[in-house]
Amino acid sequence: MSFRLLSIVKQFRWYHWAGGAATAGAMNAGLLIAIGKSYHWIYSDYFDEVKKFSRKYGRPSEEKRLEVFEWLASSYDKSVENKEKGGAHVYRMEEFGHARGDVLEVAVGTGRCFEALASADAVQNYIGIDCTEEMLDEARKKLKGCAFPARVVAGDAHCLPFDDHLFDTVIGSLCLCSLEHPDTALLEMARVCRPDGQILLVEPGLCKSRLLRFCQQYLGLVPDPKHAWEFGWHDDLDPPMLVSQCSRLQIKSVKTRALGNWYLIT
């Protein structure tokens, strides 16, 4: 039996294998489309609700998003603790362990990067900036646990209140996605960073893979029109593209995590 099968296989030509691969690919594609159609049919009420919401409210203004951050501030850490354990927290530990010297964090929020910075032995001084006082109040509670001189201040990421070339490291986590004009903020981050310094970013966004990006969009997963209204930050940005378009910055490395929806950019 095995000899007979082997003789049959030996008679196969490249076009037989190509035809088989094409058939398998078409069948898999058809299966995925059928699953997607079924998904849309099962959750048709949800998709209709999202469409109505999007048509009525659109994207939230900066004022509305800041109100979301203000409202979430006191319970933010508890609400994201478990969600971030296998995600954002791990990515921060990986990326911000390279921080050194005088460090500035833009959009510090409740100070969820402090633990990652504590693992970076070369940090000498730290300043965190945010425009939401309620978030800063939560961050201030954690300052006593820092192993280096640290303070947080109120300020606008679009117009940082610091002199040029003042910091060795500028970091941001869920920073660009929380800002109204991330391109302007990147220019400001580059301005205050020393010529031999570094900018480290941990940002969520659209999937790197175009195929997965299409699938996520088709299934209504990412982007989600309600996301910014619920959490305050946008989930539909392309962080590497934003950084690459900044005239004052040059990307050294981009690593992706979580199906390509999280970016670690240096």
N, C-alpha and C positions, 0 to 999 in steps of 0.2 A: 504493500500500500504506500509506504513512504517513498519507495523508489519511483512509483508511478507519479506521485505528486511532484517529486523532484524533477522528473522529466518534463512534466507539464510546465513547471515554473521556468525551466531553462528555455522553453519555446517563447516565453513572453518577450515582447519588444518594449522599447521605451514608451511608445505610444499607448501600450496596454496599461503600463503603470501610470502614465499621465492621465489617461481616461479614468482609471480607478480613483486617483487622487481627486480629480475634478468632480467625479460623482459623489465621493465622500464629502467633499467641501460643500457641494450644492445641497446635499442632504442635511448637513449640520447647519448651514445657513437657513434652510427652510425650517428646521426645528427651532432655531433661535427666534426667527420671525414669528412662528406659531406661538412660542412661549410669550413673546412680547405682546402679541395681539391678545392672548388670553389674560395677561396681566392687566392690560388696559381695560379689557371688558370687565374683569372682576372688580377693579378699582375705578370704574368709570365715574361713580359719584364723587370720589375724591378728586379726580382730575378735573371734572367740571367745576368743583368748588374752587380749586386752585386757579383755574382760568378766570373765573368770576372775580376772585380776590385780586388777581394780577391786573385785570382790566380796570377795576375800581380804584385800587390803591397804588399800583405801580411800585416803583422803588421808593423806600423811605428816604426822606431828606436827612441831612446830617443832624439837624436838630432833633428829629424823631429818634434816630439811632442813639444819640447821646442820652436821650431820655430812657431808652432801653437799658443802657449801661448803668445809669443812675439807679434804676429800679432793681437791677440784678445784683448790684455791688455787694450788699450785705450777705447774700446767700450764694454768691457766685462760686466760691471755692468748694462748698459742699456739693453744689449741683454738677460740677465738672470733674470732681475728684476721681470717681470710678471710670468715667469716660476717657480720661487722659492717661490713666495708668499704663495702658498698652499702646498709647499713641503719642500725643503732644509732649507728655512728660519725658518719654524715652527720647524723642527727637531733640528736645531741648538739652538733655543731658549729653547727647552725642555732639551736638553742634556748639553749644556754648561752653563746653569744657575747654575750648581753644581760646577763650577770651583772655586778654592780658592787659596790663597797665591800667590807665585811666579808662573806665568803661561808662558809656552812656547807653541807657535803654530807652527807646522811643515807644510810647504807648505801653507803659509799665503795667497798667491795670492794677490788679490786686497783688502783684509781686510774685507771680507764679514761676518766674525764672530764677529766683534767689537760690533755690537748691542747686540748680545746674551751675550757677556761678560759683557756688561754694566748692564745687569739685574742680574748679580752675585755680590752681595754685598761684598763677601769675597775676591775678587781679589785685591791684593796689588801691584803687579808689572807684567808687560807683555813684552814679547819679541816674535816677529814673525820672522820666517826665510823662505826664498825662494831663489831659484837659478835663477829666472828670474827677471832681473832688471826692465824691463818694468812693470811687475806686482807690484813690490815693489814701483815704482814711484806712482802708483795709490793708494796703501795702505798708503803711507806717507801723502797724502792729507787729510786722515781721522784721523790722530793721534791727532790733536788738540781737537777733540771732545771727546777723551777718558777721563773717570773720574778717571783714575789711571795712574801712570807713564808708558809710553809705547814707544817702539821703534821697528823698523824692520831692519833686517840685511840680507845681502846676505850670503848664505851658502848652503851646500849640505846635504840633509836629510839622505843620506847614511853614512855620517861622520860628525855628529853634532859638531860644534866648541865650546863645553861646557864641563866643568868638570863633573865628576860623581855626581849623587845625588844632583843636583842643583835646581830642580824645584818641587813644590808641585803638580802641575797639568800640564800635557802635553796633548794638544788637536790637533785634525786633522779633517778637513772637506774636502771631496773629495781629500784626501791626499794619501792614499795607492793606489788608482786607478790612480793617476797622476805620480807615481814613477816607475822607471824601476825595482827596486828590493825592493818591499815592505817588504819582510821578513827581509832584512838588516836594513831598516828604523825602523822597530818595535824593533829590538834589541837595536838600538841607542836610541830610545824613552825610553825604559826601563832603559837603562844605566844612562840617565840624570835625571830620575825621582827618587825622594826620596823614601826610603823604605816604608814610610807611605803615599806616594803620590798616585795619580790616573792618569790614561790615559783614556781620553774620545774621542770617535771617532764617526763621522757621515759619513757613507760611502754607496755609491750605489753599486749594484752588482747583481749577479744572484739571482733569486727568491729563498726564503727559501723552499717553497713547490716544491717537485720534479715534481709533476703533472703540476703545473703552469709553472715551469721552462721549461719542455718539450714543453708545448703549446706555450710559448713565443719564444722558439727556432724554433719550427716548422713553426710559422707564420713569422719568420724573424724579430721579434721585439727586443729581447735581447738574445744573443749578436748581435750587428750590426757591420759587418766588417769595415764599413766606420766611425764608431763613433769616434775612437781615432784620425783619420785623420782630422775630422771636429772640435772636441772639445778639443783634447789633452789628454783626460783621457780615460782609458779602462772601458768598461761596463761589462766585462766578469770575474770579480774576485769574489771570495767567501770570504768576509771579516771575518766572524766568524772562518772559517777554518784557514785563515792566522794567526789570533791572537792566536788561540788554538795551533798552531804548533810552536809558539814562546816559547822557553824554559824559558825565563825570565818573562813571563806574565801569569796571571791567570784571566780568564774571570769571572767577578762577575755577569754581567747581559747582555742580548742581547734582544733588542726590535726591532720589525720590523714595517715598515710603507709602505704605497703605494703598496699593493698586495705582500709585502714581498721582494721588491727590494731595500729598504733602511734599513740600519742597524744602530741602536744606541747602541754602545758597551761601556761598562765600565769594 
